[in-house]
Amino acid sequence: MSSHGDPIPMTSRKTRNLRGTAHVPGDKSISHRSLILGALSVGETTIDGLLEGQDVLDTASAMRAFGAEVTDHGGGRWSVHGVGVGGFAEPDQVIDCGNSGTGVRLIMGAMATSPITATFTGDASLNSRPMGRVTDPLALFGAQSYGREGGRLPLTIVGAADPVPVRYEVPVPSAQVKSAVLLAGLNAPGQTVVIEKEATRDHTERMLAGFGAELSVTEEDGKRVITLTGQPELQPQSIIVPRDPSSAAFPVCAALIVEGSDVLVPNIGLNPTRAGLFYTLQDMGADLVFENPREEGGEPVADLRARFSPDMKGIEVPPDRAASMIDEYPVLSVVAAFAEGKTHMPGVKELRVKESDRIDAMAQGLRAAGLTVDEGEDWWTVHGLGHGKVPGGATVESRLDHRIAMSFLVLGMASEQPVKVDDAGPIATSFPIFERLMADLGARIERANG
């Protein structure tokens, strides 16, 4: 069953000549943070191009529950009248974050250093995911958490009445954990320090600085050290959200494997902590070009042109690139199926605890479609068959995971036999226009009878 209703099976069939311009939604990471930082500012923040998928809408609802005035003006334009750092009100109801791990973890951080109590829940997928890696550092500020076994939702956080600043080294690369700690540090006196062994996406740091927080980033002993001075008065902003590189991955990857394709994806955010997939595809021999590079709102952007690339080769993906493309490995593995030779993807343990165990989900589905896949705890290898040689013909489980569903629908666009996804409903959480956008390019995706 999908996260918001009955299952929606979909079948994707082989096609040719994906062509046109793919206007993908706004960046989900920046959309979440725009709403949260707008709510923590004093005054009105305006947001243009907000991603209106269910994940982000759930975060908007949560900000209302904490006392901010959040208004949808239509056409992706929103405004947030914030309550200021430390100004969150105690919500009257349970905060339902749906399918969004980013939303729930960032919101937990934002409220953990205020003297209020909030209970969080989500759909079946989110409620199965561990929250200890966020609640553990939040406890250092003085917050208390009470959840199900393993620190799972539903979970109640009692915010710290007298928070203290912390110095925290993130044990595994995670932008969500880092961001939760930084947001908690906003309402703690003194300096909160977060240390990363490996750099992760830095939207939170960029946006905190843009909203007026005193924040510095230095390097010590090869580690990234972020220092935030607490209790600022954040200034409202006018934000234009770049288009989401994680969403762009699907039309881009489809164009690379579908014969005769030429697809332009404009205004894509190319923050270096997010763009690893595109460089990896180029390493494989993809015909992928960055056009009109520029900067908007402190974030690098460009227009991406992707063309059919029948001669791609499998590669060893650098493990230090994992953090910059962690959400894109499922669709990368689909491209790898159509490349010649092995594509080895190490350093991806984080994929085991996403919306699903993405390594297992993709490995099982690819095997059902005729591929050979090897896997370990933090790596996997796809043995590519080359263009025109992937059998397909599988029915695969999405496991309530939008990226798994979309990845296998991309696979079906170039495999010899159709690929059916048992439930594509979760796609609405992050990429609500996926089905229409791909159809406009020429894809043959149809809703199937259960």
N, C-alpha and C positions, 0 to 999 in steps of 0.2 A: 504494500500500500504506500502511496506517496505521502509526503509529510503533511499535505493539506487536502486530502480527499482520496477518492478511489484511484486505483492504479491507472496509468495512461500508457498502455503499450504503444511503441512506435517501431516501424520498420523502415530501414534505409536501404535503398537500392542503387546499384551501379549507375553512374551517370557520366557525362562528358561535358566539357566546356563550362565550368563554373566561371561566370564573368559578371563584372559590375563593381559597384562600390558598396562596401559593407560598413554601415554606420553602427558600430558596436556600442553598447551602453557605456555610461560613465564608469570610471574606476571604482570598484567596490571598496577597496581599502581607504581611498581618499573620501569616499562618500560617508562611510561610517565615522571617520575621524572629523569630518566637517560638522556633522550633527552634534557629536559629543563635545568638541571644543567650542562650537557655537553656544551650546548650552552652558558651558563653563565660563563664558565671557559675559561682560556687562554691556548690554545693548543689542542691536540687531545685526546678525550675520546673514548675508544673502548667499545662496548657493545656486549656480547654474550648471545644468548637466548632471544632476544627482542621479545615480543609478536607482531606479524605482523597482528593483527586485524585492522579493519578500524579506530577504535578510536585512536590507537597509530600512525597509518600512518598519520592521520590528524594532530596529534601533531608534527610529523616529518616535514610535509609540512609547518606548522606554524613556526617552528624554522628556516627553510630555508627562509621564508618570512621576518623574523626579522634579517636575515643576516648571520646566521650560515651555515657552509658547512656540510650537512648531507648526508652520503653515505651508501647505502645498498650494502654490499659485498656478499650477498647471504647466505643461510643457517642460518639465524637468527643473523648473525654478521654484526654490523653497526659501523660506526665511526662518530664522531661529532667534527668538528673544531670550537671551541667556539669563541665568540667575547668579553667575559669578562663581569663582573658585570657592568651595566650601558652602555654596548656597543651595545644594540639592535638598529638596524636601523628602520626607519619608513617603514612599509610595503606598497607596491604599490597597493595591492589588499585587498579586504575584506578577513578576516581570517575565513574560514569555518571549524568548529569543528565537523561537522557531528552530531553524536549522543552522544558525550562525554561531560558529565557534569564535570568530573574530568579535562579533557584537557582544556576546556574553562576557568574554574575558576582558575586553576593554571597558565595558560598563562596570564590571566588578571593581576594576582598578580605580575608575573615576569616583566611585562612591565609598571606597573602603576606608578613606581617611576623614569621613564626615560622621558625626554621631547619630547615624540613622541605621535602620535595619531594613534589608530587602531580601526577598526570596526570589530565586531564579529557577525557571524551568525551560523546557524546549520540546522538540519533537522526539521521536524514539531514537533517532540517530544522535542528536545532541545529548540526550540524557544518558547515552551509553558511553560518552567520552569523558576521560579523566580530567578533573579540574585542579588536582593537587599542585600541578606545576605553576599555577597562578595563585591559588590560595596559600601555598607555603610562603612565598615572598611577601604576600599581603599581610600575613601574620606578623612579620617582622616590624611592620608599621604599628601593630597593635590591634589589627582587625581579627575577628574570630569567625570561623566558618563551621557550619553544621550541615553535612550532606549525607547521601547514601554511601554505602560501602565503596571504597576506592575514590572517595571525593567526588562522586557523580551527582548530577542534578536529579531531582530538585534539591537545591542547596540554598541555605540562608546565610547571609553575611551580616554580622553586627559590626558596623564601622567603628573605627577607633575614635574615642572621645578626645584623647590627647595623643595624636599621632607623633611618631618620632621619625626623622629621616633615616634612610637606610643606605648601605653600600652593598650591592648585590651583583654577583657574577652569575650570569645566565648559564645553567649547566649544559643545555643543548641549544643550538641556534633556533630562536623562535621570536619573530617580530611581535607576536601576540603577548608573550610573557614580558618582553622588554617594554612594550607599550603600556601594559597594565601597571607595571612598576612605576614608569614615568608619570602616568596619569594619577596614580596614588600619591606620588611625590609632590604633585602640585599643591596639595593642602597640608603638607608637612613642613614645619619650620626648618630652616637651614637648607643644607644641600643633600639631595638624593643622588647617588651615583650608581649607574648601571654599567657593567663591564661585559663586553661580548668577546668571546674568543674568535668568532667568525661574524663578519658584518651581515646583518639581515636588512630587509627593506626598511628604509629610513623615513617614511612618510611622517611618522609621529614627530621625529626630531625637526624635520623641515617645517611642519605645520605649527608645532609649539613655538618655534622661533618666529614664524609669521604672525602668530597671535600675540606676540610680545613677551613671551616667557624668556627669562635669562637662562640660556642653555649653551654649553660648549661641548665640542667633541674633540678629543685628543687621542693619541696613540701612546700606550705605555707597554713596553715589553711585548710588542706585537699584538696587543689587544686593543680593542676600541673602547674608549672610556667616555661615557656620556654623563655630564654633570648638570643637574637642574637645580636652580634656586627656587625654593618653595614659596607659596603664598603670594604669587603675582596677581595683578589685576589684568586679566587677559582682555585684549582689545578686539572688538568684533571686526570681521573681515568680509570682503566680497570675493567669493571663491568661484573659479571656473574649473570644473572637474575634467581632467583629461580622460580620454576614452581608455577603457580597461585593457591592459595588455594580456591579462589572463583570459578575457573573453575573445580578444583578437586572435588568440592562439587557434581557435577552432576554424574560422574561415581561412586563416593563413595556412594551417596544416592541410585542410581539405584541398585548397588550391594546389599545393605541392604534389599531391598524390592522384588528383583527378586529371585525366588526359585533356589537354587543350585549354587548361584554366589560366585566367589572368584576372586577379582580384586586387583591388586597391582598398586598404583599410586606413582612413584618414585620422589624423590627430590622436595618435596612440602615445600614451605615456611611455617614455623610455628611461625612466629612473634606472640607474645602473644596478640598483638592488632588486630590480624586477625583470630585466630584459634578457636574462640568461638563455631563455629558450631560443630567441631569435639568433643569437650568436652561435648556439649549438647547431641549429638548422643550417646556418651558413657553413659551419665546419663540416657538415655532412654533404655539402655540395648543393644546397637548395638555392634556387634562383629567387632570392629575397633581397630587396633593395630598400634602403631608407631614403625617402625623398623629402625635400623641403624641411630639413631639421631646424628646430627653433626652440624657444623656451617660453612657457606660459605658466604664470603663477609660481615661479620658482622650480618648476618641473620641466625637464627636457622632453620634447615631443617631436614626432615626425609622422609622415605618411608612409605606410608600408605597402609595397607592391610585391605580391607573391605570384609566381608563375609555375606551371607544371614542371616538375623536376624529376624525370624518369631515371636519372643516373646517380641518385644519392647513394652514399656508402655508410655502412655502420661505423661507429666510432666509439672510443672510450670517452665518456662524458666526464670532464674534470670534476672531482668531488667538491672542490671549493666553489663550484658554480651552483651547487644544490640549493642554497638558500635563496638565490636570485630567480629560481624557477621551480620551486617546490610544488606549486599547484599545477604545473604544466607537464609533469612527467607522464601522467596517463595518456595525454594526446601525443606526446613525443614518442611513446612506445608504439602508437599506431603508425606514425611516420616510419619508425624503425622497422616495422613489419614489411614496408614497401621499399626499404633500402637493401642493398646487397651486403650480406655479411652481418656480423654481430655488433649490436649496440649494447655496451655495458654501462650501467648506471649505478655507481657506488655512492655511499654516503647519504642514503635517503631513508634512514630509519624513521624520520618524521612522518613518512607516508603511512606507516602502520597505525597511526592514531589520528588520522584525518576523519572526515565524515564517515569513511569506512576504512578498512585496511586496504588501501589503494594498490599496494603491491599484489596482494592476493587476488583482489577483484579483477585487476587487469590481466594477471597471469592466467587465471581460470578462464576468462572470456577469450583471450587470445588463443589459448590452447584449443578451446572449443571451435575457434574459427580456422584451425589448421596450422597454427604457429607452434614453434618450440620455444619455451621460456624457462630459463633457470632462475632461481631466486634464493636469497639468503635473508638474514634478519635485516640487513641494511643495504642490500643491493639486489639488482635483478638484471638479467641479460635477455634481450630479444634477438632471436636468430632470424634476420630478415630474409625474405624470399625474393625481393625485387618486384618491380612494376609488373602488374598483370598476373602475378603468381599466388596471390593470397586467396585461399578458397572461400572464406566467409561461411555463410550458411548456418550460423549459430544463433541460438536464443540465449542472451546473457542477462545476468542480474545486475541492476543498477545499485542495489544495496542502499537505497535512499540517498545516493550520492550523485549530485548534478554533474560533476566532471566525469564520472564513470559513464553516465548515460550519454553525454555529448560525445565523448571519445569514441564509443562504439558506433554511434550514428555516423561519425566521420569515417570510421572503418568501412561501413557498409557502402559508402559512396564510391569506393574503388575496388572492393573485393568482388570476386566472380559471382558469388551468390549473396542474396540479401542478408542483412544482419538485423535481428529483432532485439529490442531492449524491453525487458518485462515491465518497466515502469519509468517513464521519462518525466513524470510529474515534478520531481524535485528540481528540474531545470529552471522552473519559475522562480526559485529562490535567488538565483544570481544572474540569469540571462533570459528574462522573460520573452524577449523577441527572437530567440534563437531559431525557432521553427520557421517563422515568417522570413527572417533575414536569409537563412540558407535557401529557402524556396525561391526567393527573389533572385538569388545567384544562379539557380538552376538545379539545386539538389532535389532528389526524389525521396522525401521523407513523408511517410503517411502514418496516420493513427490507425492502429490495428485493433481488431476485436480481441478482447482478452483471450 
